[in-house]
């Protein structure tokens, strides 16, 4: 966990510091660069959470909670993350940011559920 959190924090900081410059790795178009830079905070949180979540899943699976992990994963993504993302993205008209926030919410809930299993 310490290694995963450390790497997650390093890439979190990199995404925040170089949010605007990251877009130029893929395109020289100013409009694309602006769109990517506006999403860099969400990318930073994704890097952090997605560095922690697989380790938590692995520990819970290794502890014998395979079926519980599967239900937590399905529930968090399809019952929590996707509906919140659809509501924020389409109903509240936040677009891609709303979809992304919904999925991040699902990952947060997944991490929370897996921490509860491990304890």
C-alpha positions as CSV (number, residue, x, y, z in Angstrom):
1,X,0.0,0.0,0.0
2,X,2.8,2.4,0.9
3,X,4.4,2.0,-2.6
4,X,1.1,2.4,-4.4
5,X,0.1,5.5,-2.4
6,X,3.6,6.9,-2.9
7,X,3.4,6.4,-6.7
8,X,-0.1,7.7,-6.8
9,X,0.9,10.9,-5.0
10,X,3.8,11.4,-7.3
11,X,1.6,11.1,-10.4
12,X,-1.1,13.1,-8.8
13,X,1.4,16.0,-8.3
14,X,2.8,15.5,-11.9
15,X,-0.7,15.8,-13.3
16,X,-1.5,18.9,-11.3
17,X,1.8,20.6,-12.1
18,X,2.0,19.7,-15.8
19,X,-1.8,19.6,-16.6
20,X,-1.5,22.0,-19.5
21,X,1.7,20.5,-20.9
22,X,0.4,16.9,-20.9
23,X,-1.9,17.7,-23.7
24,X,1.0,18.7,-26.0
25,X,2.2,15.1,-25.8
26,X,-0.8,14.2,-28.0
27,X,-1.7,17.3,-30.0
28,X,-0.6,20.8,-30.8
29,X,-4.2,22.1,-31.2
30,X,-4.9,24.8,-28.7
31,X,-8.6,23.8,-28.3
32,X,-7.5,20.2,-27.3
33,X,-4.9,21.6,-25.0
34,X,-7.5,23.7,-23.2
35,X,-9.9,20.7,-22.9
36,X,-7.2,18.5,-21.5
37,X,-5.9,21.1,-19.0
38,X,-9.5,21.6,-17.7
39,X,-9.6,17.8,-17.0
40,X,-6.2,17.6,-15.4
41,X,-7.5,17.7,-11.9
42,X,-9.8,14.8,-12.6
43,X,-6.9,12.9,-14.2
44,X,-4.8,13.6,-11.1
45,X,-7.5,12.1,-8.8
46,X,-7.9,9.2,-11.2
47,X,-4.2,8.5,-11.0
48,X,-4.2,8.5,-7.2
49,X,-7.3,6.4,-6.7
50,X,-6.4,3.9,-9.5
51,X,-3.1,3.3,-7.8
52,X,-4.7,2.4,-4.5
53,X,-7.8,0.4,-5.7
54,X,-6.1,-2.5,-7.4
55,X,-3.9,-3.2,-4.3
56,X,-7.0,-3.2,-2.1
57,X,-8.8,-5.6,-4.4
58,X,-5.8,-7.9,-4.5
59,X,-5.5,-7.9,-0.7
60,X,-9.2,-8.6,-0.3
61,X,-9.1,-11.4,-2.9
62,X,-6.0,-12.9,-1.3
63,X,-7.8,-12.8,2.1
64,X,-10.5,-15.0,0.6
65,X,-13.2,-12.5,-0.2
66,X,-13.3,-13.1,-4.0
67,X,-17.1,-13.2,-4.4
68,X,-17.5,-10.2,-2.1
69,X,-14.9,-8.2,-4.1
70,X,-16.8,-9.1,-7.3
71,X,-20.1,-7.8,-5.8
72,X,-18.5,-4.7,-4.5
73,X,-16.9,-3.9,-7.9
74,X,-20.1,-4.5,-9.7
75,X,-22.2,-2.5,-7.2
76,X,-19.8,0.4,-7.1
77,X,-19.4,0.8,-10.8
78,X,-22.9,0.0,-12.1
79,X,-25.1,0.9,-9.1
80,X,-23.2,4.0,-7.9
81,X,-20.6,5.2,-10.4
82,X,-22.5,4.9,-13.7
83,X,-25.8,6.4,-12.5
84,X,-24.1,9.3,-10.8
85,X,-22.1,9.9,-13.9
86,X,-25.1,9.8,-16.1
87,X,-27.0,12.2,-13.9
88,X,-24.0,14.6,-13.6
89,X,-23.0,14.3,-17.2
90,X,-26.4,14.5,-19.0
91,X,-29.0,15.7,-16.6
92,X,-26.9,18.3,-14.8
93,X,-25.2,19.0,-18.1
94,X,-21.6,18.7,-16.8
95,X,-20.6,16.6,-19.8
96,X,-17.4,14.5,-19.6
97,X,-16.6,16.0,-16.2
98,X,-19.8,14.8,-14.8
99,X,-19.3,11.3,-16.2
100,X,-15.7,11.2,-14.8
101,X,-16.8,12.5,-11.4
102,X,-19.4,9.7,-11.2
103,X,-16.8,7.0,-12.0
104,X,-14.4,8.5,-9.5
105,X,-17.2,8.3,-6.9
106,X,-17.6,4.7,-7.8
107,X,-13.9,4.1,-7.3
108,X,-14.0,5.9,-3.9
109,X,-16.9,3.7,-2.8
110,X,-15.1,0.6,-4.0
111,X,-11.9,1.5,-2.0
112,X,-14.0,2.2,1.0
113,X,-15.8,-1.2,0.7
114,X,-12.5,-3.1,0.3
115,X,-10.9,-1.4,3.2
116,X,-13.9,-2.5,5.3
117,X,-13.3,-6.1,4.1
118,X,-9.6,-6.1,5.0
119,X,-10.2,-4.8,8.5
